[in-house]
Amino acid sequence: MRRAPVFVGAWSSLMALCVLVSLLPLGGCAAPARPKYTASEAARAQILGFENIRAHVDDQRPPKSVYDPWRPVTDKDKPAMLAISGGGAGGAFSVGILSAWSELGSRPSFDVVTGVSTGALIAPFAFLGSEYDERLRSLFLSEEPRSLVDINWRGLGVLSASLLQGDALREMVEDNITAGILSQIAREHRAGRRLLVMTTNLDTQRAVVWNIGAIASSDRADALPLIRRILIASASVPGIFPPVSIKTVVDGRPIVELHSDGGSSAQFFTLPEHLIVAPDHAGEENLHIYVIINNALIPEFSMSPG
């Protein structure tokens, strides 16, 4: 019998554990108080030192001058976009698809790559090309994913606000999203390609799209820590991993946002057509959007543990 990928097995075990511990009382220390802010202030909050590097999915169409860091620059007749969904352990499916695609020799150089949740962890390497297939296989098909399970017990049967500490996920991202990776993402962004990741702002309950390439190409010292936090946040399933705090400023006053799994807002996302199609090649027939869904599209029977 063929053995399932380790990541799948570890994640399935984790889900079963979640069901078990959900019956236990929740407790633990309360999170430190954050500065309070209003919905109006949340809509105006910005990342200090960065401009036009994030947008809300439900924002109205912005002025044309705002498009530049978001619209891919390409002269292709048929620009290509890849959207990678969430799906937890299903990320192994994306890795298999990308690897097989590379071996076939027909994998495009995508003008835009987007990622949500698990897809956000895969997206930077899919964006950089097939030379990172081995890195992805190591991350999703090896023994390494077992280390992501870092149970956060606080006393006898009492849990903190999240099941996992999140330290192992943070360390995995820090080990793999390095200054060298940042430099390559910045280079591709300057060449006109775009890498985007989605999180969910827990305070506003709005989906936030982050322009990872624009952040990387800023050359700011705090660009790498910010990108790491965004990727961790996008992959942090509520109740399992703790939310990620991101410092912002509104009207000169610092506030702290909490961001979590982008999959809470949408399983995958694409850019509007007017942001992806090359201006000289307008027309839906000239746009190729590839979507990898890391979930079953049709319900499958499986006995639940009793």
VEXLUMLUM-644608 format. One record per residue (C-alpha): z, y, x; residue in three letters; residue number from 0. Coordinates in Angstrom, 3 decimals. Example, Ala and Ser with C-alpha at 12.3 -4.5 7.8 and 13.67 -1.06 7.14 Angstrom:
BEGIN
> 7.800,-4.500,12.300,ALA,0
> 7.140,-1.060,13.670,SER,1
This chain:
BEGIN
> 0.000,0.000,0.000,MET,0
> -0.926,3.426,1.303,ARG,1
> 2.109,5.551,2.093,ARG,2
> 2.284,9.022,0.545,ALA,3
> 2.386,11.990,2.938,PRO,4
> 5.870,12.761,4.179,VAL,5
> 5.851,16.236,2.642,PHE,6
> 5.134,14.735,-0.773,VAL,7
> 7.953,12.217,-0.453,GLY,8
> 10.456,14.773,0.758,ALA,9
> 9.554,17.204,-1.996,TRP,10
> 9.720,14.535,-4.705,SER,11
> 13.184,13.534,-3.523,SER,12
> 14.208,17.163,-3.597,LEU,13
> 13.020,17.566,-7.192,MET,14
> 15.004,14.507,-8.254,ALA,15
> 18.080,15.966,-6.579,LEU,16
> 17.518,19.242,-8.431,CYS,17
> 17.706,17.395,-11.752,VAL,18
> 20.952,15.737,-10.722,LEU,19
> 22.745,18.836,-9.487,VAL,20
> 21.588,20.988,-12.393,SER,21
> 24.360,19.355,-14.416,LEU,22
> 27.000,20.607,-12.001,LEU,23
> 28.769,23.977,-12.440,PRO,24
> 27.266,26.847,-10.485,LEU,25
> 29.465,29.080,-8.417,GLY,26
> 29.970,30.399,-4.934,GLY,27
> 30.154,33.905,-3.623,CYS,28
> 28.251,36.636,-5.412,ALA,29
> 25.440,38.339,-3.553,ALA,30
> 26.232,41.732,-1.988,PRO,31
> 25.576,44.659,-4.310,ALA,32
> 22.201,46.347,-3.921,ARG,33
> 21.464,50.021,-4.550,PRO,34
> 20.531,50.391,-8.218,LYS,35
> 17.146,51.758,-9.172,TYR,36
> 15.081,52.290,-12.295,THR,37
> 11.751,50.831,-13.432,ALA,38
> 10.120,54.201,-12.742,SER,39
> 11.477,54.195,-9.198,GLU,40
> 10.366,50.593,-8.703,ALA,41
> 6.791,51.559,-9.579,ALA,42
> 6.803,54.235,-6.838,ARG,43
> 8.652,52.311,-4.127,ALA,44
> 6.818,51.971,-0.805,GLN,45
> 7.307,50.106,2.454,ILE,46
> 8.388,52.679,5.031,LEU,47
> 5.627,53.196,7.624,GLY,48
> 2.962,51.277,5.656,PHE,49
> 0.449,52.645,3.176,GLU,50
> -1.741,50.880,0.618,ASN,51
> -0.688,47.399,1.706,ILE,52
> 0.448,46.088,-1.682,ARG,53
> -0.523,46.384,-5.324,ALA,54
> 0.655,45.076,-8.666,HIS,55
> -1.651,42.663,-10.404,VAL,56
> -1.279,44.622,-13.648,ASP,57
> -2.020,48.011,-12.055,ASP,58
> -4.856,49.956,-13.592,GLN,59
> -8.067,50.207,-11.570,ARG,60
> -7.282,52.445,-8.560,PRO,61
> -9.391,55.340,-7.245,PRO,62
> -12.358,54.322,-5.107,LYS,63
> -10.703,55.739,-1.972,SER,64
> -8.001,53.069,-2.279,VAL,65
> -10.514,50.213,-2.078,TYR,66
> -11.272,50.398,1.638,ASP,67
> -8.468,48.169,3.011,PRO,68
> -8.975,45.731,0.110,TRP,69
> -12.719,45.388,-0.344,ARG,70
> -14.232,42.909,2.137,PRO,71
> -16.945,44.379,4.336,VAL,72
> -19.874,41.967,4.373,THR,73
> -23.648,41.965,4.373,ASP,74
> -23.848,38.388,3.085,LYS,75
> -26.070,37.718,0.097,ASP,76
> -23.385,35.378,-1.199,LYS,77
> -19.876,36.397,-0.099,PRO,78
> -17.291,33.621,-0.431,ALA,79
> -13.689,33.664,-1.530,MET,80
> -11.040,30.921,-1.319,LEU,81
> -7.999,30.932,-3.615,ALA,82
> -5.236,28.411,-2.819,ILE,83
> -2.721,27.664,-5.558,SER,84
> 0.937,26.811,-5.471,GLY,85
> 2.153,23.285,-6.090,GLY,86
> 4.977,22.392,-3.696,GLY,87
> 4.201,19.028,-2.128,ALA,88
> 0.660,19.350,-3.435,GLY,89
> -0.057,21.530,-0.416,GLY,90
> -0.969,18.284,1.325,ALA,91
> -3.959,18.154,-1.037,PHE,92
> -5.229,21.541,0.210,SER,93
> -4.848,20.421,3.792,VAL,94
> -6.882,17.293,3.097,GLY,95
> -9.610,19.264,1.334,ILE,96
> -9.894,21.794,4.160,LEU,97
> -9.959,19.106,6.846,SER,98
> -12.642,17.069,5.075,ALA,99
> -14.625,20.234,4.413,TRP,100
> -14.588,21.037,8.127,SER,101
> -15.702,17.516,9.035,GLU,102
> -18.632,17.804,6.636,LEU,103
> -19.709,20.972,8.437,GLY,104
> -20.213,22.883,5.168,SER,105
> -16.972,24.885,5.063,ARG,106
> -17.787,28.615,4.729,PRO,107
> -16.257,31.431,6.719,SER,108
> -14.476,32.976,3.750,PHE,109
> -14.673,36.727,3.248,ASP,110
> -11.409,36.639,1.302,VAL,111
> -8.584,34.083,1.273,VAL,112
> -5.691,34.315,-1.181,THR,113
> -2.543,32.200,-1.405,GLY,114
> 0.350,31.692,-3.803,VAL,115
> 3.589,29.802,-3.093,SER,116
> 2.662,26.750,-0.966,THR,117
> -0.830,28.221,-0.838,GLY,118
> 0.615,31.297,0.876,ALA,119
> 1.809,29.126,3.777,LEU,120
> -1.631,27.541,4.089,ILE,121
> -3.707,30.699,3.592,ALA,122
> -3.286,32.289,7.071,PRO,123
> -4.569,29.138,8.796,PHE,124
> -7.355,28.576,6.274,ALA,125
> -8.298,32.209,6.863,PHE,126
> -8.467,31.767,10.636,LEU,127
> -10.759,28.753,10.395,GLY,128
> -11.124,25.055,10.993,SER,129
> -9.621,25.210,14.486,GLU,130
> -6.252,25.365,12.695,TYR,131
> -6.780,22.204,10.653,ASP,132
> -4.664,20.191,13.062,GLU,133
> -1.840,22.719,12.745,ARG,134
> -1.947,22.369,8.967,LEU,135
> -1.958,18.567,9.182,ARG,136
> 1.082,18.747,11.424,SER,137
> 2.907,20.993,8.974,LEU,138
> 2.139,19.096,5.772,PHE,139
> 1.494,15.490,6.793,LEU,140
> 4.032,14.868,9.554,SER,141
> 7.782,14.350,9.789,GLU,142
> 8.390,18.094,10.171,GLU,143
> 8.591,18.915,6.423,PRO,144
> 11.754,16.804,6.117,ARG,145
> 13.594,19.612,7.918,SER,146
> 12.938,21.974,4.984,LEU,147
> 15.638,20.197,2.978,VAL,148
> 18.804,22.083,3.993,ASP,149
> 21.164,21.628,1.062,ILE,150
> 23.508,24.570,0.486,ASN,151
> 26.724,22.954,-0.727,TRP,152
> 29.729,25.167,-1.410,ARG,153
> 32.677,22.965,-2.228,GLY,154
> 32.978,19.875,-4.358,LEU,155
> 30.057,19.895,-6.764,GLY,156
> 29.738,23.671,-6.649,VAL,157
> 26.461,25.240,-5.549,LEU,158
> 25.429,28.695,-4.499,SER,159
> 22.763,30.611,-6.412,ALA,160
> 20.068,28.520,-4.719,SER,161
> 19.997,24.831,-3.879,LEU,162
> 18.623,25.312,-0.369,LEU,163
> 19.784,27.724,2.291,GLN,164
> 16.252,28.717,3.205,GLY,165
> 16.997,28.694,6.945,ASP,166
> 14.640,25.796,7.621,ALA,167
> 11.776,27.428,5.707,LEU,168
> 12.331,30.663,7.613,ARG,169
> 12.347,28.840,10.936,GLU,170
> 9.138,27.002,10.046,MET,171
> 7.390,30.280,9.226,VAL,172
> 8.719,31.995,12.345,GLU,173
> 7.600,29.111,14.552,ASP,174
> 4.057,29.142,13.180,ASN,175
> 3.369,32.760,12.244,ILE,176
> 3.543,34.186,15.736,THR,177
> 2.435,37.396,17.420,ALA,178
> -0.732,35.584,18.489,GLY,179
> -1.515,34.569,14.893,ILE,180
> -0.810,38.146,13.805,LEU,181
> -3.281,39.464,16.378,SER,182
> -6.008,37.107,15.153,GLN,183
> -5.430,38.061,11.524,ILE,184
> -5.655,41.742,12.488,ALA,185
> -8.910,41.117,14.345,ARG,186
> -10.475,39.418,11.327,GLU,187
> -9.266,42.168,9.003,HIS,188
> -10.915,44.807,11.187,ARG,189
> -14.097,42.731,11.045,ALA,190
> -14.066,43.102,7.265,GLY,191
> -12.361,39.907,6.067,ARG,192
> -9.299,39.969,3.811,ARG,193
> -6.138,37.825,3.596,LEU,194
> -3.957,38.331,0.511,LEU,195
> -0.685,36.732,-0.642,VAL,196
> 1.218,37.048,-3.932,MET,197
> 4.962,37.307,-4.551,THR,198
> 6.993,38.035,-7.687,THR,199
> 9.353,41.013,-7.730,ASN,200
> 12.410,39.582,-9.471,LEU,201
> 13.674,43.006,-10.583,ASP,202
> 10.456,44.122,-12.263,THR,203
> 9.099,40.626,-13.076,GLN,204
> 5.723,41.831,-11.834,ARG,205
> 3.288,40.039,-9.543,ALA,206
> 2.752,41.815,-6.231,VAL,207
> -0.315,41.232,-4.042,VAL,208
> 0.167,41.941,-0.344,TRP,209
> -2.710,42.789,1.994,ASN,210
> -1.591,40.700,4.968,ILE,211
> -4.557,41.746,7.134,GLY,212
> -3.851,45.444,6.587,ALA,213
> -0.217,44.932,7.589,ILE,214
> -1.235,42.955,10.675,ALA,215
> -3.762,45.585,11.777,SER,216
> -1.205,48.401,11.533,SER,217
> -0.007,47.657,15.078,ASP,218
> 3.537,48.435,13.977,ARG,219
> 6.380,46.527,15.625,ALA,220
> 7.797,45.627,12.219,ASP,221
> 4.495,44.171,10.928,ALA,222
> 5.256,40.599,12.023,LEU,223
> 8.762,40.432,10.480,PRO,224
> 7.395,41.902,7.241,LEU,225
> 4.567,39.355,7.018,ILE,226
> 6.980,36.515,7.678,ARG,227
> 9.279,37.718,4.882,ARG,228
> 6.346,37.994,2.464,ILE,229
> 5.196,34.435,3.200,LEU,230
> 8.731,33.081,2.866,ILE,231
> 9.193,34.971,-0.402,ALA,232
> 5.938,33.654,-1.865,SER,233
> 7.028,30.071,-1.125,ALA,234
> 10.629,30.499,-2.321,SER,235
> 10.876,28.673,-5.642,VAL,236
> 13.617,30.328,-7.765,PRO,237
> 16.795,28.268,-7.964,GLY,238
> 15.768,26.151,-4.999,ILE,239
> 15.228,28.706,-2.242,PHE,240
> 17.061,32.055,-2.204,PRO,241
> 15.024,35.187,-2.946,PRO,242
> 13.908,37.336,-0.034,VAL,243
> 15.053,40.938,0.280,SER,244
> 12.430,43.515,1.236,ILE,245
> 13.500,47.050,2.104,LYS,246
> 11.565,49.845,0.452,THR,247
> 11.946,53.585,-0.035,VAL,248
> 11.559,55.715,-3.148,VAL,249
> 11.910,59.512,-3.126,ASP,250
> 13.453,59.249,0.339,GLY,251
> 16.151,56.836,-0.853,ARG,252
> 16.296,53.282,0.509,PRO,253
> 16.394,50.427,-1.983,ILE,254
> 16.218,46.662,-1.583,VAL,255
> 13.795,44.597,-3.672,GLU,256
> 14.154,40.869,-4.239,LEU,257
> 10.950,38.830,-4.057,HIS,258
> 10.407,35.177,-4.842,SER,259
> 7.777,32.558,-5.620,ASP,260
> 4.369,34.021,-6.416,GLY,261
> 3.745,30.918,-8.502,GLY,262
> 6.188,32.298,-11.085,SER,263
> 3.511,34.872,-11.936,SER,264
> 0.284,32.902,-11.447,ALA,265
> -0.735,29.624,-9.839,GLN,266
> -3.614,31.320,-8.018,PHE,267
> -5.408,34.663,-8.034,PHE,268
> -8.753,36.183,-7.142,THR,269
> -9.979,39.704,-6.542,LEU,270
> -11.830,41.559,-9.296,PRO,271
> -15.585,41.255,-8.871,GLU,272
> -16.014,44.918,-7.965,HIS,273
> -13.749,44.387,-4.948,LEU,274
> -15.435,41.280,-3.551,ILE,275
> -19.175,41.571,-4.179,VAL,276
> -21.078,43.418,-1.472,ALA,277
> -22.322,46.775,-2.867,PRO,278
> -25.950,45.957,-2.044,ASP,279
> -25.769,42.533,-3.675,HIS,280
> -24.025,43.213,-6.971,ALA,281
> -24.203,40.438,-9.513,GLY,282
> -21.998,37.556,-10.530,GLU,283
> -24.547,35.005,-9.328,GLU,284
> -24.062,36.272,-5.754,ASN,285
> -20.337,35.626,-5.623,LEU,286
> -18.911,32.227,-4.673,HIS,287
> -15.249,31.673,-5.523,ILE,288
> -13.678,28.393,-4.411,TYR,289
> -10.287,27.455,-5.877,VAL,290
> -8.049,24.656,-4.602,ILE,291
> -5.509,23.613,-7.232,ILE,292
> -2.543,21.758,-5.763,ASN,293
> -1.541,20.321,-9.119,ASN,294
> -2.869,17.778,-11.580,ALA,295
> -5.211,19.403,-14.092,LEU,296
> -4.732,16.588,-16.597,ILE,297
> -1.224,15.279,-17.491,PRO,298
> -0.506,11.880,-15.972,GLU,299
> 1.955,9.309,-17.281,PHE,300
> 4.923,8.574,-15.036,SER,301
> 8.312,7.126,-15.983,MET,302
> 11.119,9.588,-15.330,SER,303
> 14.203,8.233,-13.529,PRO,304
> 16.787,7.191,-16.118,GLY,305
